[in-house]
Amino acid sequence: QVQLVESGGGLVQAGGSLRLSCAASGSTFSINTMNWYRQAPGKQREFIAQITTGGRSNYADSVKGRFTISRDNAKNTVYLQMNSLKPEDTAVYYCDARLMTLRDYWGQGTQVTVSS
């Protein structure tokens, strides 16, 4: 079992920045990758960023150059630094821990709202 707690969402003006945090607990030794997704109203959940245990990262084209994912293994925490935010970034952001078995555990989500 893995539990995830997300924080850091809020309201920000276009061009601003936010940093999201996701703290994992439980069987964290079994985590393979950690990921961020987002879901805007009326849209499908969208992959945003991924980081592996080796520190390799992958990003969706929509956020490349603006968002940075990082991981603190000692704290079992993953971060998403979001810069140059746009109104279209408005969504609920979800943290996902993917285990070696490929089973996923999800956080509760945190709302990010970007005003124009």
Summary of the structure (lengths in Angstrom):
residues: 116
radius of gyration: 13.4
end to end distance: 40.1
largest distance: 42.0
contacts: 343
relative contact order: 0.32
helix: 5%
strand: 59%
